[in-house]
Amino acid sequence: MEKIKITQIRSLIKRPKCQKDTMKALGLGRMHKSVSHKTTPQILGMIKKINHLVVTENI
């Protein structure tokens, strides 16, 4: 299964609670922190909700 690397590039200050919760569920919360996850429909849906806050790349 493919993996995807997610890096936070924008701050969570003044963001809605649902976006903060999504970032926390992905394991992010600080600027320039990166995590890798398997590419599943659930993860891709989370990334779609916060695509303006993160950068993604395939591993």
C-alpha distance matrix in Angstrom:
0.0 3.8 6.6 10.1 13.4 16.2 19.8 22.9 25.7 28.2 30.2 30.1 33.9 35.4 32.1 31.9 31.0 28.0 26.5 27.3 25.7 22.4 22.4 23.3 20.5 18.0 19.9 21.9 25.7 27.1 27.4 25.1 22.9 19.2 16.2 12.5 10.2 6.7 7.1 8.9 12.2 14.2 13.1 13.7 17.0 18.0 17.5 19.6 22.3 22.8 21.8 25.4 24.9 21.7 20.1 16.4 14.7 11.3 10.5
3.8 0.0 3.8 6.8 10.3 13.2 16.7 19.9 22.5 25.1 27.4 27.6 31.4 33.0 29.8 30.0 29.4 26.5 24.6 25.5 24.4 21.0 20.6 21.9 19.5 16.5 18.4 19.9 23.6 24.7 24.6 22.1 20.3 16.5 14.0 10.3 8.7 5.9 5.6 8.7 11.9 13.8 11.9 12.0 15.7 16.4 15.2 17.4 20.3 20.3 19.0 22.4 22.0 18.6 16.7 12.9 11.0 7.5 7.1
6.6 3.8 0.0 3.8 6.8 9.9 13.3 16.6 19.3 22.0 24.1 24.5 28.2 30.0 27.0 27.5 26.8 24.2 22.1 22.6 21.7 18.4 17.5 18.8 16.7 13.5 15.0 16.3 20.0 21.0 21.0 18.5 16.5 12.8 10.2 6.6 5.5 4.3 5.3 8.9 12.2 13.1 10.4 11.0 14.7 14.6 13.3 16.0 18.6 18.0 16.9 20.1 19.2 15.7 14.0 10.4 8.9 6.2 5.5
10.1 6.8 3.8 0.0 3.8 6.4 10.0 13.1 15.7 18.4 20.7 21.2 25.0 26.7 23.8 24.6 24.2 21.8 19.2 19.9 19.5 16.1 14.9 16.7 15.2 11.6 13.3 13.9 17.4 18.3 17.9 15.5 13.9 10.3 8.4 5.5 5.5 6.2 6.0 9.5 12.0 12.6 9.2 9.3 12.9 12.4 10.4 13.2 15.7 14.8 13.4 16.4 15.6 12.0 10.3 6.7 5.8 4.6 5.6
13.4 10.3 6.8 3.8 0.0 3.8 6.6 10.2 12.7 15.7 18.0 18.9 22.6 24.8 22.2 23.4 23.2 21.3 18.3 18.6 18.7 15.6 13.6 15.3 14.6 10.9 11.6 11.5 14.8 15.1 14.5 11.9 10.3 6.7 5.8 4.3 6.6 8.9 9.5 12.7 14.9 14.8 11.1 11.5 14.6 13.2 10.8 14.0 16.0 14.2 12.8 15.2 13.7 10.0 8.2 5.6 5.3 6.1 6.5
16.2 13.2 9.9 6.4 3.8 0.0 3.8 6.7 9.6 12.2 14.4 15.2 18.9 21.0 18.4 19.8 19.7 17.9 14.8 15.0 15.5 12.6 10.3 12.5 12.4 8.7 9.6 8.6 11.7 12.2 11.5 9.6 8.3 5.5 5.4 6.1 8.0 10.8 10.9 13.4 14.9 14.1 10.3 10.6 13.0 11.0 8.4 11.7 13.1 10.8 9.8 12.0 10.1 6.5 5.9 4.6 6.8 8.9 10.2
19.8 16.7 13.3 10.0 6.6 3.8 0.0 3.8 6.3 9.4 11.7 13.2 16.6 19.1 17.2 19.2 19.4 18.3 14.9 14.6 15.9 13.6 10.5 12.7 13.7 10.4 10.3 8.0 10.1 9.5 8.1 5.9 5.6 4.3 6.7 8.8 11.3 14.5 14.8 17.1 18.4 17.3 13.6 13.9 15.8 13.3 10.6 13.6 14.4 11.3 10.4 11.3 8.7 5.4 5.2 6.4 8.7 11.6 12.6
22.9 19.9 16.6 13.1 10.2 6.7 3.8 0.0 3.8 6.0 7.9 9.5 12.9 15.4 13.7 16.0 16.4 15.9 12.3 11.8 13.8 12.0 8.7 11.2 13.0 10.4 10.1 6.9 7.7 7.0 5.5 5.1 5.8 6.6 9.0 11.8 13.8 17.1 17.2 19.0 19.7 18.1 14.7 15.0 16.1 13.1 10.8 13.4 13.2 9.6 9.6 9.5 6.1 4.4 6.5 8.9 11.9 15.0 16.3
25.7 22.5 19.3 15.7 12.7 9.6 6.3 3.8 0.0 3.8 6.9 9.8 12.4 14.9 13.7 16.7 17.8 17.7 13.9 13.7 16.4 14.7 11.6 14.4 16.5 14.0 13.8 10.4 10.3 8.7 5.7 5.6 8.2 9.6 12.5 15.0 17.2 20.3 20.0 21.9 22.3 21.1 17.7 17.4 18.3 15.6 12.9 14.8 14.6 10.9 10.1 8.7 5.8 5.3 6.8 10.2 13.1 16.7 18.3
28.2 25.1 22.0 18.4 15.7 12.2 9.4 6.0 3.8 0.0 3.8 6.7 8.9 11.2 10.3 13.6 15.2 15.5 11.8 11.6 14.9 13.9 11.1 13.9 16.4 14.7 14.7 11.0 9.9 8.8 6.5 8.3 10.5 12.4 15.0 17.6 19.4 22.4 22.0 23.4 23.3 21.7 18.7 18.4 18.5 15.7 13.5 14.8 13.8 10.0 10.1 7.8 4.8 6.8 9.5 13.0 16.2 19.7 21.6
30.2 27.4 24.1 20.7 18.0 14.4 11.7 7.9 6.9 3.8 0.0 3.8 5.5 8.5 8.4 11.9 13.1 14.3 11.0 9.9 13.4 13.4 10.6 12.7 15.8 14.9 14.3 10.7 8.4 7.5 6.4 9.6 11.2 13.8 16.1 19.2 20.8 24.1 24.0 25.0 24.9 22.7 20.0 20.3 20.0 16.7 15.3 16.8 14.9 11.4 12.6 10.4 7.3 9.7 12.8 16.0 19.3 22.6 24.2
30.1 27.6 24.5 21.2 18.9 15.2 13.2 9.5 9.8 6.7 3.8 0.0 3.8 6.3 5.4 8.5 9.4 10.9 8.0 6.5 10.2 10.9 8.7 10.5 13.6 13.6 13.3 10.1 7.6 8.4 8.9 12.2 12.7 15.0 16.6 19.5 20.6 23.7 23.6 24.1 23.7 21.2 18.9 19.5 18.6 15.2 14.6 15.9 13.4 10.4 12.7 11.1 8.1 10.8 14.4 17.2 20.7 23.7 25.3
33.9 31.4 28.2 25.0 22.6 18.9 16.6 12.9 12.4 8.9 5.5 3.8 0.0 3.8 5.5 8.9 10.3 12.7 10.6 9.0 12.7 14.0 12.2 13.6 16.9 17.2 16.7 13.6 10.6 10.9 11.2 14.8 15.7 18.4 20.2 23.2 24.4 27.5 27.4 27.8 27.2 24.6 22.5 23.0 21.8 18.6 18.1 19.1 16.3 13.6 15.8 13.5 11.1 14.2 17.7 20.7 24.2 27.3 29.0
35.4 33.0 30.0 26.7 24.8 21.0 19.1 15.4 14.9 11.2 8.5 6.3 3.8 0.0 3.8 6.7 9.1 11.7 10.2 9.6 13.1 14.6 13.7 15.3 18.2 18.9 19.0 16.2 13.5 14.4 14.6 18.0 19.0 21.3 22.8 25.5 26.2 29.1 28.6 28.6 27.5 24.9 23.3 23.5 21.8 18.8 18.7 18.9 15.8 13.7 16.1 13.8 12.3 15.8 19.4 22.3 26.0 29.0 31.0
32.1 29.8 27.0 23.8 22.2 18.4 17.2 13.7 13.7 10.3 8.4 5.4 5.5 3.8 0.0 3.8 6.5 8.3 6.5 6.8 10.2 11.2 10.8 12.8 15.2 15.9 16.7 14.1 12.2 13.7 14.2 17.2 17.7 19.4 20.5 22.9 23.2 25.9 25.2 25.0 23.8 21.2 19.7 19.9 18.0 15.1 15.2 15.4 12.1 10.3 13.1 11.3 10.0 13.5 17.2 19.7 23.5 26.3 28.4
31.9 30.0 27.5 24.6 23.4 19.8 19.2 16.0 16.7 13.6 11.9 8.5 8.9 6.7 3.8 0.0 3.8 5.5 5.5 6.6 8.8 10.2 11.1 12.7 14.5 15.9 17.2 15.4 13.9 16.2 17.1 19.9 20.0 21.3 21.7 23.8 23.5 25.8 25.0 24.3 22.7 19.9 19.1 19.4 16.9 14.3 15.2 15.1 11.4 10.8 14.1 13.1 12.3 15.4 19.1 21.1 24.9 27.3 29.5
31.0 29.4 26.8 24.2 23.2 19.7 19.4 16.4 17.8 15.2 13.1 9.4 10.3 9.1 6.5 3.8 0.0 3.8 5.4 5.0 6.1 8.6 9.9 10.5 12.2 14.3 15.3 14.2 12.8 15.7 17.4 20.2 19.5 20.8 20.7 22.8 22.3 24.7 24.3 23.3 21.9 18.7 18.1 19.2 16.7 13.8 15.4 15.9 12.2 11.8 15.5 15.3 13.9 16.4 20.1 21.7 25.3 27.5 29.3
28.0 26.5 24.2 21.8 21.3 17.9 18.3 15.9 17.7 15.5 14.3 10.9 12.7 11.7 8.3 5.5 3.8 0.0 3.8 5.5 5.1 6.2 8.7 9.9 10.5 12.5 14.4 13.7 13.3 16.5 18.1 20.3 19.4 19.9 19.4 20.9 19.9 21.9 21.2 20.0 18.3 15.2 14.9 15.8 13.1 10.4 12.6 12.8 9.2 9.7 13.4 14.0 13.1 15.1 18.6 19.7 23.2 25.1 27.1
26.5 24.6 22.1 19.2 18.3 14.8 14.9 12.3 13.9 11.8 11.0 8.0 10.6 10.2 6.5 5.5 5.4 3.8 0.0 3.8 5.4 5.1 6.3 8.7 9.8 10.7 12.6 11.1 10.8 13.6 14.7 16.8 16.2 16.8 16.7 18.5 18.0 20.3 19.6 19.0 17.7 14.9 13.7 14.3 12.2 9.1 10.1 10.8 7.3 6.5 10.2 10.5 9.3 11.4 15.0 16.5 20.1 22.3 24.4
27.3 25.5 22.6 19.9 18.6 15.0 14.6 11.8 13.7 11.6 9.9 6.5 9.0 9.6 6.8 6.6 5.0 5.5 3.8 0.0 3.8 5.5 5.2 6.2 8.7 10.0 10.7 9.2 8.0 11.2 13.0 15.5 14.6 15.8 15.8 18.2 18.1 20.8 20.8 20.4 19.7 16.6 15.1 16.4 14.8 11.2 12.3 13.8 10.7 9.2 12.7 12.7 10.4 12.3 16.0 17.5 21.1 23.3 24.9
25.7 24.4 21.7 19.5 18.7 15.5 15.9 13.8 16.4 14.9 13.4 10.2 12.7 13.1 10.2 8.8 6.1 5.1 5.4 3.8 0.0 3.8 5.4 5.1 6.1 8.7 9.8 9.7 9.6 13.3 15.5 17.6 16.0 16.5 15.7 17.6 16.8 19.3 19.4 18.5 17.8 14.3 13.4 15.4 13.6 10.1 12.2 13.9 11.0 10.5 14.1 15.1 13.0 14.2 17.6 18.4 21.7 23.3 24.7
22.4 21.0 18.4 16.1 15.6 12.6 13.6 12.0 14.7 13.9 13.4 10.9 14.0 14.6 11.2 10.2 8.6 6.2 5.1 5.5 3.8 0.0 3.8 5.4 5.0 6.3 8.7 8.7 9.9 13.3 15.0 16.4 14.7 14.6 13.5 14.8 13.9 16.1 15.9 15.1 14.4 11.1 9.9 11.6 10.0 6.4 8.5 10.4 8.0 7.7 11.1 12.8 11.0 11.6 14.7 15.1 18.3 19.8 21.5
22.4 20.6 17.5 14.9 13.6 10.3 10.5 8.7 11.6 11.1 10.6 8.7 12.2 13.7 10.8 11.1 9.9 8.7 6.3 5.2 5.4 3.8 0.0 3.8 5.4 5.2 6.4 5.2 6.3 9.6 11.3 12.7 11.0 11.3 10.8 13.0 13.0 15.9 16.1 16.2 16.2 13.3 11.0 12.7 12.1 8.3 8.9 11.5 9.7 7.7 10.6 11.8 9.1 9.3 12.5 13.3 16.6 18.5 19.9
23.3 21.9 18.8 16.7 15.3 12.5 12.7 11.2 14.4 13.9 12.7 10.5 13.6 15.3 12.8 12.7 10.5 9.9 8.7 6.2 5.1 5.4 3.8 0.0 3.8 5.4 5.0 5.4 6.1 9.9 12.6 14.2 11.8 12.3 11.4 13.7 13.6 16.6 17.6 17.4 17.8 14.5 12.5 15.0 14.5 10.8 12.0 14.8 12.9 11.5 14.4 15.6 12.7 12.7 15.7 16.2 19.1 20.7 21.5
20.5 19.5 16.7 15.2 14.6 12.4 13.7 13.0 16.5 16.4 15.8 13.6 16.9 18.2 15.2 14.5 12.2 10.5 9.8 8.7 6.1 5.0 5.4 3.8 0.0 3.8 5.4 7.5 9.5 13.1 15.5 16.4 13.8 13.2 11.2 12.6 11.4 14.0 14.9 14.3 14.6 11.2 9.7 12.7 12.2 8.8 10.9 13.8 12.3 11.8 14.5 16.6 14.2 13.8 16.3 15.9 18.5 19.5 20.3
18.0 16.5 13.5 11.6 10.9 8.7 10.4 10.4 14.0 14.7 14.9 13.6 17.2 18.9 15.9 15.9 14.3 12.5 10.7 10.0 8.7 6.3 5.2 5.4 3.8 0.0 3.8 5.7 8.9 11.8 13.6 13.8 11.1 9.9 7.8 9.0 8.3 11.3 12.3 12.5 13.4 10.6 7.9 10.7 11.3 7.9 8.8 12.3 11.7 10.6 12.5 14.8 12.4 11.0 13.0 12.4 14.9 15.8 16.6
19.9 18.4 15.0 13.3 11.6 9.6 10.3 10.1 13.8 14.7 14.3 13.3 16.7 19.0 16.7 17.2 15.3 14.4 12.6 10.7 9.8 8.7 6.4 5.0 5.4 3.8 0.0 3.8 6.9 9.5 12.0 12.2 9.0 8.6 6.8 9.3 9.8 13.2 14.9 15.6 17.0 14.2 11.5 14.3 15.0 11.6 12.0 15.6 14.9 13.1 14.9 16.6 13.6 12.2 14.2 14.0 16.2 17.3 17.5
21.9 19.9 16.3 13.9 11.5 8.6 8.0 6.9 10.4 11.0 10.7 10.1 13.6 16.2 14.1 15.4 14.2 13.7 11.1 9.2 9.7 8.7 5.2 5.4 7.5 5.7 3.8 0.0 3.8 6.2 8.3 9.1 6.5 7.2 7.3 10.5 11.8 15.4 16.5 17.5 18.6 16.0 13.0 15.0 15.6 12.0 11.6 14.9 14.0 11.4 13.1 14.0 10.6 9.6 12.0 12.8 15.4 17.4 17.9
25.7 23.6 20.0 17.4 14.8 11.7 10.1 7.7 10.3 9.9 8.4 7.6 10.6 13.5 12.2 13.9 12.8 13.3 10.8 8.0 9.6 9.9 6.3 6.1 9.5 8.9 6.9 3.8 0.0 3.8 6.9 9.2 7.5 9.7 10.7 14.1 15.5 19.1 20.2 21.0 21.7 19.0 16.2 18.0 18.1 14.3 14.0 16.9 15.3 12.4 14.5 14.5 10.8 11.0 13.8 15.4 18.3 20.6 21.3
27.1 24.7 21.0 18.3 15.1 12.2 9.5 7.0 8.7 8.8 7.5 8.4 10.9 14.4 13.7 16.2 15.7 16.5 13.6 11.2 13.3 13.3 9.6 9.9 13.1 11.8 9.5 6.2 3.8 0.0 3.8 6.4 5.7 9.1 11.3 15.0 17.2 20.8 21.9 23.3 24.2 21.8 18.7 20.2 20.7 17.1 16.0 18.9 17.6 14.3 15.6 15.0 11.2 11.2 13.5 15.6 18.2 20.9 21.3
27.4 24.6 21.0 17.9 14.5 11.5 8.1 5.5 5.7 6.5 6.4 8.9 11.2 14.6 14.2 17.1 17.4 18.1 14.7 13.0 15.5 15.0 11.3 12.6 15.5 13.6 12.0 8.3 6.9 3.8 0.0 3.8 5.6 8.9 11.9 15.4 17.9 21.5 22.1 23.9 24.8 22.8 19.5 20.3 21.0 17.7 15.9 18.5 17.6 13.9 14.4 13.3 9.7 9.5 11.4 14.1 16.6 19.7 20.4
25.1 22.1 18.5 15.5 11.9 9.6 5.9 5.1 5.6 8.3 9.6 12.2 14.8 18.0 17.2 19.9 20.2 20.3 16.8 15.5 17.6 16.4 12.7 14.2 16.4 13.8 12.2 9.1 9.2 6.4 3.8 0.0 3.8 6.4 10.0 13.2 16.2 19.7 20.4 22.7 24.0 22.5 18.9 19.5 20.9 17.9 15.7 18.4 18.4 14.8 14.4 13.9 10.6 9.1 9.7 11.9 13.8 16.9 17.3
22.9 20.3 16.5 13.9 10.3 8.3 5.6 5.8 8.2 10.5 11.2 12.7 15.7 19.0 17.7 20.0 19.5 19.4 16.2 14.6 16.0 14.7 11.0 11.8 13.8 11.1 9.0 6.5 7.5 5.7 5.6 3.8 0.0 3.8 6.9 10.5 13.5 17.2 18.5 20.6 22.2 20.4 16.9 18.1 19.7 16.6 14.8 18.1 18.0 14.7 14.9 15.2 11.8 9.9 10.7 11.9 13.7 16.1 16.1
19.2 16.5 12.8 10.3 6.7 5.5 4.3 6.6 9.6 12.4 13.8 15.0 18.4 21.3 19.4 21.3 20.8 19.9 16.8 15.8 16.5 14.6 11.3 12.3 13.2 9.9 8.6 7.2 9.7 9.1 8.9 6.4 3.8 0.0 3.8 6.9 10.2 13.7 15.1 17.5 19.5 18.1 14.4 15.7 17.8 15.1 13.1 16.6 17.2 14.4 14.1 15.3 12.3 9.4 9.3 9.4 10.6 12.6 12.4
16.2 14.0 10.2 8.4 5.8 5.4 6.7 9.0 12.5 15.0 16.1 16.6 20.2 22.8 20.5 21.7 20.7 19.4 16.7 15.8 15.7 13.5 10.8 11.4 11.2 7.8 6.8 7.3 10.7 11.3 11.9 10.0 6.9 3.8 0.0 3.8 6.7 10.4 12.3 14.6 16.9 15.4 11.9 13.7 16.0 13.5 12.2 15.9 16.7 14.5 14.6 16.6 13.9 10.9 11.0 9.8 10.8 11.8 11.3
12.5 10.3 6.6 5.5 4.3 6.1 8.8 11.8 15.0 17.6 19.2 19.5 23.2 25.5 22.9 23.8 22.8 20.9 18.5 18.2 17.6 14.8 13.0 13.7 12.6 9.0 9.3 10.5 14.1 15.0 15.4 13.2 10.5 6.9 3.8 0.0 3.8 7.0 9.2 11.9 14.7 13.9 10.4 12.2 15.1 13.3 12.1 15.6 17.1 15.6 15.3 17.8 15.8 12.5 11.8 9.4 9.5 9.3 8.5
10.2 8.7 5.5 5.5 6.6 8.0 11.3 13.8 17.2 19.4 20.8 20.6 24.4 26.2 23.2 23.5 22.3 19.9 18.0 18.1 16.8 13.9 13.0 13.6 11.4 8.3 9.8 11.8 15.5 17.2 17.9 16.2 13.5 10.2 6.7 3.8 0.0 3.8 6.3 8.4 11.4 10.6 7.6 9.9 12.7 11.5 11.0 14.4 16.0 15.3 15.3 18.4 16.8 13.8 13.4 10.7 10.9 10.0 9.7
6.7 5.9 4.3 6.2 8.9 10.8 14.5 17.1 20.3 22.4 24.1 23.7 27.5 29.1 25.9 25.8 24.7 21.9 20.3 20.8 19.3 16.1 15.9 16.6 14.0 11.3 13.2 15.4 19.1 20.8 21.5 19.7 17.2 13.7 10.4 7.0 3.8 0.0 3.8 6.0 9.6 9.9 7.7 9.6 12.7 12.6 12.3 15.1 17.2 17.2 16.9 20.4 19.4 16.3 15.6 12.3 11.9 9.9 9.7
7.1 5.6 5.3 6.0 9.5 10.9 14.8 17.2 20.0 22.0 24.0 23.6 27.4 28.6 25.2 25.0 24.3 21.2 19.6 20.8 19.4 15.9 16.1 17.6 14.9 12.3 14.9 16.5 20.2 21.9 22.1 20.4 18.5 15.1 12.3 9.2 6.3 3.8 0.0 3.8 6.9 8.3 6.4 6.8 10.3 11.1 10.5 12.6 15.3 15.7 15.0 18.7 18.4 15.5 14.6 11.2 10.9 8.9 10.0
8.9 8.7 8.9 9.5 12.7 13.4 17.1 19.0 21.9 23.4 25.0 24.1 27.8 28.6 25.0 24.3 23.3 20.0 19.0 20.4 18.5 15.1 16.2 17.4 14.3 12.5 15.6 17.5 21.0 23.3 23.9 22.7 20.6 17.5 14.6 11.9 8.4 6.0 3.8 0.0 3.8 5.4 5.3 6.2 8.6 10.1 10.7 12.3 14.6 15.9 15.8 19.6 19.4 17.1 16.9 13.8 14.2 12.6 13.8
12.2 11.9 12.2 12.0 14.9 14.9 18.4 19.7 22.3 23.3 24.9 23.7 27.2 27.5 23.8 22.7 21.9 18.3 17.7 19.7 17.8 14.4 16.2 17.8 14.6 13.4 17.0 18.6 21.7 24.2 24.8 24.0 22.2 19.5 16.9 14.7 11.4 9.6 6.9 3.8 0.0 3.8 5.6 5.1 6.1 8.7 9.9 10.4 12.5 14.6 14.7 18.5 19.0 17.2 17.4 14.8 15.8 14.7 16.6
14.2 13.8 13.1 12.6 14.8 14.1 17.3 18.1 21.1 21.7 22.7 21.2 24.6 24.9 21.2 19.9 18.7 15.2 14.9 16.6 14.3 11.1 13.3 14.5 11.2 10.6 14.2 16.0 19.0 21.8 22.8 22.5 20.4 18.1 15.4 13.9 10.6 9.9 8.3 5.4 3.8 0.0 3.8 5.5 5.2 6.4 8.8 9.9 11.0 13.0 14.1 17.6 17.5 16.2 17.1 15.0 16.6 16.1 17.8
13.1 11.9 10.4 9.2 11.1 10.3 13.6 14.7 17.7 18.7 20.0 18.9 22.5 23.3 19.7 19.1 18.1 14.9 13.7 15.1 13.4 9.9 11.0 12.5 9.7 7.9 11.5 13.0 16.2 18.7 19.5 18.9 16.9 14.4 11.9 10.4 7.6 7.7 6.4 5.3 5.6 3.8 0.0 3.8 5.4 5.1 6.2 8.6 10.1 11.0 11.7 15.3 14.8 12.9 13.6 11.5 13.2 13.0 14.7
13.7 12.0 11.0 9.3 11.5 10.6 13.9 15.0 17.4 18.4 20.3 19.5 23.0 23.5 19.9 19.4 19.2 15.8 14.3 16.4 15.4 11.6 12.7 15.0 12.7 10.7 14.3 15.0 18.0 20.2 20.3 19.5 18.1 15.7 13.7 12.2 9.9 9.6 6.8 6.2 5.1 5.5 3.8 0.0 3.8 5.4 5.1 6.1 8.8 10.1 9.8 13.6 14.0 12.2 12.5 10.2 12.0 11.9 14.5
17.0 15.7 14.7 12.9 14.6 13.0 15.8 16.1 18.3 18.5 20.0 18.6 21.8 21.8 18.0 16.9 16.7 13.1 12.2 14.8 13.6 10.0 12.1 14.5 12.2 11.3 15.0 15.6 18.1 20.7 21.0 20.9 19.7 17.8 16.0 15.1 12.7 12.7 10.3 8.6 6.1 5.2 5.4 3.8 0.0 3.8 5.4 5.0 6.5 9.0 9.8 13.3 14.0 13.2 14.3 12.9 15.3 15.6 18.2
18.0 16.4 14.6 12.4 13.2 11.0 13.3 13.1 15.6 15.7 16.7 15.2 18.6 18.8 15.1 14.3 13.8 10.4 9.1 11.2 10.1 6.4 8.3 10.8 8.8 7.9 11.6 12.0 14.3 17.1 17.7 17.9 16.6 15.1 13.5 13.3 11.5 12.6 11.1 10.1 8.7 6.4 5.1 5.4 3.8 0.0 3.8 5.4 5.3 6.7 8.5 11.7 11.5 10.8 12.7 11.9 14.8 15.7 18.0
17.5 15.2 13.3 10.4 10.8 8.4 10.6 10.8 12.9 13.5 15.3 14.6 18.1 18.7 15.2 15.2 15.4 12.6 10.1 12.3 12.2 8.5 8.9 12.0 10.9 8.8 12.0 11.6 14.0 16.0 15.9 15.7 14.8 13.1 12.2 12.1 11.0 12.3 10.5 10.7 9.9 8.8 6.2 5.1 5.4 3.8 0.0 3.8 5.4 5.3 5.4 9.1 9.1 7.8 9.1 8.4 11.5 13.0 15.6
19.6 17.4 16.0 13.2 14.0 11.7 13.6 13.4 14.8 14.8 16.8 15.9 19.1 18.9 15.4 15.1 15.9 12.8 10.8 13.8 13.9 10.4 11.5 14.8 13.8 12.3 15.6 14.9 16.9 18.9 18.5 18.4 18.1 16.6 15.9 15.6 14.4 15.1 12.6 12.3 10.4 9.9 8.6 6.1 5.0 5.4 3.8 0.0 3.8 5.5 5.2 8.6 10.1 9.7 10.9 10.6 13.5 15.0 18.1
22.3 20.3 18.6 15.7 16.0 13.1 14.4 13.2 14.6 13.8 14.9 13.4 16.3 15.8 12.1 11.4 12.2 9.2 7.3 10.7 11.0 8.0 9.7 12.9 12.3 11.7 14.9 14.0 15.3 17.6 17.6 18.4 18.0 17.2 16.7 17.1 16.0 17.2 15.3 14.6 12.5 11.0 10.1 8.8 6.5 5.3 5.4 3.8 0.0 3.8 6.0 8.2 9.2 10.1 12.5 12.9 16.3 18.1 20.9
22.8 20.3 18.0 14.8 14.2 10.8 11.3 9.6 10.9 10.0 11.4 10.4 13.6 13.7 10.3 10.8 11.8 9.7 6.5 9.2 10.5 7.7 7.7 11.5 11.8 10.6 13.1 11.4 12.4 14.3 13.9 14.8 14.7 14.4 14.5 15.6 15.3 17.2 15.7 15.9 14.6 13.0 11.0 10.1 9.0 6.7 5.3 5.5 3.8 0.0 3.8 5.4 5.5 6.7 9.6 10.9 14.6 17.0 19.6
21.8 19.0 16.9 13.4 12.8 9.8 10.4 9.6 10.1 10.1 12.6 12.7 15.8 16.1 13.1 14.1 15.5 13.4 10.2 12.7 14.1 11.1 10.6 14.4 14.5 12.5 14.9 13.1 14.5 15.6 14.4 14.4 14.9 14.1 14.6 15.3 15.3 16.9 15.0 15.8 14.7 14.1 11.7 9.8 9.8 8.5 5.4 5.2 6.0 3.8 0.0 3.8 5.4 5.4 7.1 8.5 12.0 14.6 17.7
25.4 22.4 20.1 16.4 15.2 12.0 11.3 9.5 8.7 7.8 10.4 11.1 13.5 13.8 11.3 13.1 15.3 14.0 10.5 12.7 15.1 12.8 11.8 15.6 16.6 14.8 16.6 14.0 14.5 15.0 13.3 13.9 15.2 15.3 16.6 17.8 18.4 20.4 18.7 19.6 18.5 17.6 15.3 13.6 13.3 11.7 9.1 8.6 8.2 5.4 3.8 0.0 3.8 5.9 8.1 10.7 14.2 17.4 20.3
24.9 22.0 19.2 15.6 13.7 10.1 8.7 6.1 5.8 4.8 7.3 8.1 11.1 12.3 10.0 12.3 13.9 13.1 9.3 10.4 13.0 11.0 9.1 12.7 14.2 12.4 13.6 10.6 10.8 11.2 9.7 10.6 11.8 12.3 13.9 15.8 16.8 19.4 18.4 19.4 19.0 17.5 14.8 14.0 14.0 11.5 9.1 10.1 9.2 5.5 5.4 3.8 0.0 3.8 7.2 10.2 13.9 17.1 19.4
21.7 18.6 15.7 12.0 10.0 6.5 5.4 4.4 5.3 6.8 9.7 10.8 14.2 15.8 13.5 15.4 16.4 15.1 11.4 12.3 14.2 11.6 9.3 12.7 13.8 11.0 12.2 9.6 11.0 11.2 9.5 9.1 9.9 9.4 10.9 12.5 13.8 16.3 15.5 17.1 17.2 16.2 12.9 12.2 13.2 10.8 7.8 9.7 10.1 6.7 5.4 5.9 3.8 0.0 3.8 6.6 10.2 13.4 15.7
20.1 16.7 14.0 10.3 8.2 5.9 5.2 6.5 6.8 9.5 12.8 14.4 17.7 19.4 17.2 19.1 20.1 18.6 15.0 16.0 17.6 14.7 12.5 15.7 16.3 13.0 14.2 12.0 13.8 13.5 11.4 9.7 10.7 9.3 11.0 11.8 13.4 15.6 14.6 16.9 17.4 17.1 13.6 12.5 14.3 12.7 9.1 10.9 12.5 9.6 7.1 8.1 7.2 3.8 0.0 3.8 6.9 10.5 12.9
16.4 12.9 10.4 6.7 5.6 4.6 6.4 8.9 10.2 13.0 16.0 17.2 20.7 22.3 19.7 21.1 21.7 19.7 16.5 17.5 18.4 15.1 13.3 16.2 15.9 12.4 14.0 12.8 15.4 15.6 14.1 11.9 11.9 9.4 9.8 9.4 10.7 12.3 11.2 13.8 14.8 15.0 11.5 10.2 12.9 11.9 8.4 10.6 12.9 10.9 8.5 10.7 10.2 6.6 3.8 0.0 3.8 6.9 9.6
14.7 11.0 8.9 5.8 5.3 6.8 8.7 11.9 13.1 16.2 19.3 20.7 24.2 26.0 23.5 24.9 25.3 23.2 20.1 21.1 21.7 18.3 16.6 19.1 18.5 14.9 16.2 15.4 18.3 18.2 16.6 13.8 13.7 10.6 10.8 9.5 10.9 11.9 10.9 14.2 15.8 16.6 13.2 12.0 15.3 14.8 11.5 13.5 16.3 14.6 12.0 14.2 13.9 10.2 6.9 3.8 0.0 3.8 6.5
11.3 7.5 6.2 4.6 6.1 8.9 11.6 15.0 16.7 19.7 22.6 23.7 27.3 29.0 26.3 27.3 27.5 25.1 22.3 23.3 23.3 19.8 18.5 20.7 19.5 15.8 17.3 17.4 20.6 20.9 19.7 16.9 16.1 12.6 11.8 9.3 10.0 9.9 8.9 12.6 14.7 16.1 13.0 11.9 15.6 15.7 13.0 15.0 18.1 17.0 14.6 17.4 17.1 13.4 10.5 6.9 3.8 0.0 3.8
10.5 7.1 5.5 5.6 6.5 10.2 12.6 16.3 18.3 21.6 24.2 25.3 29.0 31.0 28.4 29.5 29.3 27.1 24.4 24.9 24.7 21.5 19.9 21.5 20.3 16.6 17.5 17.9 21.3 21.3 20.4 17.3 16.1 12.4 11.3 8.5 9.7 9.7 10.0 13.8 16.6 17.8 14.7 14.5 18.2 18.0 15.6 18.1 20.9 19.6 17.7 20.3 19.4 15.7 12.9 9.6 6.5 3.8 0.0
